[in-house]
Amino acid sequence: MRSLLLLMATTAAPAFAAVNPLPDDFNALFATTCMQYYYAQDTLRDRMKGQGLEVLPPDQAGFFLSGKEGTAWIYVAPSTRYVISLSNNSVCSVFAQRGNPEQIQAGFLKLVGTAPAPLVAHAADTAGLGPNNDLARTVARSWARPTDKEELLFVLTTSSSEEVTAQAMASMARVKRGK
């Protein structure tokens, strides 16, 4: 895991990582894949291929792509398995099979809680974005300039259940701005 993250981070470290150190492996992977390459998705595809990451077949990738067309790569680390997915409609996600939900959520909020200028970060309404119950929690932040009609939406869902396929899922997408 560290070698994958180091290679990706040393090539073009994201500006936000320079301001806030990356808090954990899950959020570091999200920052150095989805966040770093959101506007250079062909470069992300090339990096995943260059790392030799296994591409999941369509029948397995469908879960990680929410049934949309795209690509999902699997990365097996000593502590857990990760999947990085990129749908053809530009939703980028990272999934962790196992992880500490509280640590991941704290790290995610630290990572996306402050936007690089001139963007402004806002807490986003999580209704319809994911579960919020005894076993699962969804948090979201958005980044935009005050006059933008679109925003970058960051969503994290974590689960304390060890029975789920993924205990953490973070995604980002460009969406119409909510009012």
C-alpha positions as CSV (number, residue, x, y, z in Angstrom):
1,M,0.0,0.0,0.0
2,R,2.7,2.5,0.9
3,S,4.6,2.0,-2.3
4,L,1.4,2.6,-4.4
5,L,0.6,5.7,-2.4
6,L,4.2,6.9,-2.5
7,L,4.5,6.5,-6.3
8,M,1.2,8.3,-6.9
9,A,1.8,11.1,-4.3
10,T,5.4,11.8,-5.5
11,T,4.3,12.3,-9.1
12,A,2.0,15.2,-8.5
13,A,1.0,15.6,-4.8
14,P,-2.4,17.3,-4.4
15,A,-2.4,20.8,-3.1
16,F,-4.7,19.9,-0.2
17,A,-2.3,17.2,1.0
18,A,0.4,19.8,1.4
19,V,-1.8,21.8,3.7
20,N,-3.3,18.8,5.7
21,P,-1.3,15.6,6.1
22,L,-3.2,12.6,5.0
23,P,-4.6,10.9,8.1
24,D,-4.9,7.2,7.1
25,D,-4.4,4.8,4.2
26,F,-8.0,4.9,3.1
27,N,-8.1,8.6,2.9
28,A,-4.6,8.8,1.4
29,L,-5.7,6.4,-1.3
30,F,-8.9,8.5,-2.0
31,A,-6.8,11.7,-2.1
32,T,-4.1,10.3,-4.4
33,T,-6.6,8.7,-6.8
34,C,-10.0,10.3,-7.0
35,M,-9.1,13.7,-5.8
36,Q,-5.8,14.1,-7.4
37,Y,-6.9,12.8,-10.8
38,Y,-10.5,13.9,-11.0
39,Y,-9.8,16.3,-13.8
40,A,-7.3,13.9,-15.4
41,Q,-9.2,10.6,-15.4
42,D,-7.2,9.2,-18.4
43,T,-4.1,9.7,-16.3
44,L,-5.7,7.9,-13.4
45,R,-6.5,4.9,-15.7
46,D,-2.9,4.9,-17.0
47,R,-1.6,5.0,-13.4
48,M,-3.7,2.1,-12.3
49,K,-2.6,0.1,-15.4
50,G,1.0,1.1,-14.8
51,Q,0.8,-0.2,-11.2
52,G,-0.4,-3.5,-12.6
53,L,-3.7,-3.4,-10.5
54,E,-6.1,-6.1,-11.4
55,V,-9.2,-4.8,-13.3
56,L,-12.4,-6.5,-12.0
57,P,-14.5,-8.2,-14.6
58,P,-17.8,-6.4,-15.3
59,D,-20.0,-8.8,-13.2
60,Q,-17.8,-8.0,-10.1
61,A,-17.2,-4.3,-11.0
62,G,-21.0,-3.6,-11.2
63,F,-21.3,-3.4,-7.4
64,F,-18.5,-0.8,-7.2
65,L,-19.8,1.2,-10.1
66,S,-23.5,1.3,-8.9
67,G,-24.4,-0.6,-12.1
68,K,-22.9,2.0,-14.4
69,E,-20.3,1.4,-17.0
70,G,-16.7,2.0,-16.0
71,T,-13.6,0.4,-14.5
72,A,-12.9,-1.0,-11.1
73,W,-9.4,-1.9,-9.9
74,I,-8.6,-4.1,-6.8
75,Y,-5.6,-3.5,-4.6
76,V,-4.8,-6.0,-1.9
77,A,-2.9,-4.5,1.1
78,P,-1.7,-6.3,4.2
79,S,-4.5,-4.9,6.3
80,T,-7.4,-5.1,3.8
81,R,-8.5,-5.0,0.2
82,Y,-9.4,-1.8,-1.6
83,V,-11.3,-1.1,-4.8
84,I,-10.9,2.1,-6.8
85,S,-13.7,2.6,-9.3
86,L,-14.2,5.2,-12.0
87,S,-17.5,5.2,-13.8
88,N,-17.9,6.6,-17.3
89,N,-20.1,9.4,-15.9
90,S,-17.1,10.5,-13.8
91,V,-18.0,9.3,-10.4
92,C,-14.8,8.2,-8.7
93,S,-14.9,6.0,-5.6
94,V,-12.6,4.1,-3.2
95,F,-13.9,1.2,-1.1
96,A,-12.2,-0.6,1.8
97,Q,-13.3,-4.1,2.8
98,R,-12.3,-3.4,6.4
99,G,-11.3,-0.3,8.3
100,N,-12.0,1.7,11.5
101,P,-15.1,3.7,10.7
102,E,-14.4,6.4,13.3
103,Q,-10.8,6.9,12.1
104,I,-11.9,6.9,8.4
105,Q,-14.7,9.4,9.0
106,A,-12.5,11.8,11.0
107,G,-9.8,11.6,8.3
108,F,-12.3,12.2,5.5
109,L,-13.8,15.2,7.2
110,K,-10.3,16.6,7.8
111,L,-9.5,15.9,4.1
112,V,-12.6,17.5,2.5
113,G,-13.7,19.9,5.3
114,T,-11.6,22.7,3.9
115,A,-11.5,23.5,0.2
116,P,-8.6,25.1,-1.6
117,A,-9.3,28.7,-2.5
118,P,-11.3,30.0,-4.3
119,L,-13.6,27.1,-3.5
120,V,-15.6,27.0,-0.3
121,A,-16.5,23.9,1.6
122,H,-20.0,23.3,2.9
123,A,-21.7,20.4,4.8
124,A,-24.0,18.7,2.3
125,D,-27.4,17.2,3.0
126,T,-27.0,13.4,3.2
127,A,-30.6,12.6,2.5
128,G,-30.6,10.1,-0.3
129,L,-26.8,9.8,-0.4
130,G,-26.5,6.9,2.0
131,P,-27.7,5.3,5.2
132,N,-27.6,6.9,8.7
133,N,-28.5,4.3,11.3
134,D,-27.1,2.3,14.1
135,L,-24.7,0.4,11.8
136,A,-23.9,2.9,9.0
137,R,-23.2,6.6,8.8
138,T,-23.0,8.9,5.8
139,V,-21.3,12.3,5.8
140,A,-20.9,14.7,2.8
141,R,-19.1,17.9,2.0
142,S,-19.2,20.0,-1.2
143,W,-16.8,22.4,-2.7
144,A,-17.8,25.3,-5.0
145,R,-17.4,29.0,-5.5
146,P,-20.4,31.0,-4.3
147,T,-21.6,31.7,-7.8
148,D,-21.0,28.2,-9.3
149,K,-23.9,26.3,-10.7
150,E,-22.1,23.0,-10.0
151,E,-20.1,21.7,-7.1
152,L,-17.8,18.8,-6.3
153,L,-19.6,16.5,-3.9
154,F,-17.7,14.2,-1.6
155,V,-19.6,11.4,0.2
156,L,-18.4,8.9,2.7
157,T,-20.4,6.0,4.1
158,T,-18.9,3.8,6.8
159,S,-20.3,0.8,8.6
160,S,-19.5,-0.8,11.9
161,S,-20.8,-4.1,10.7
162,E,-18.2,-6.7,9.7
163,E,-20.9,-8.5,7.6
164,V,-20.9,-5.8,4.8
165,T,-19.0,-6.1,1.6
166,A,-17.2,-2.8,2.3
167,Q,-16.9,-1.0,5.6
168,A,-16.0,2.3,3.9
169,M,-16.8,4.0,0.6
170,A,-15.8,7.5,-0.4
171,S,-16.8,9.0,-3.7
172,M,-16.6,12.3,-5.5
173,A,-18.6,13.6,-8.4
174,R,-19.5,16.9,-10.0
175,V,-23.1,17.6,-9.5
176,K,-25.6,20.4,-9.9
177,R,-25.5,22.7,-7.0
178,G,-28.2,22.2,-4.4
179,K,-30.1,25.3,-3.1
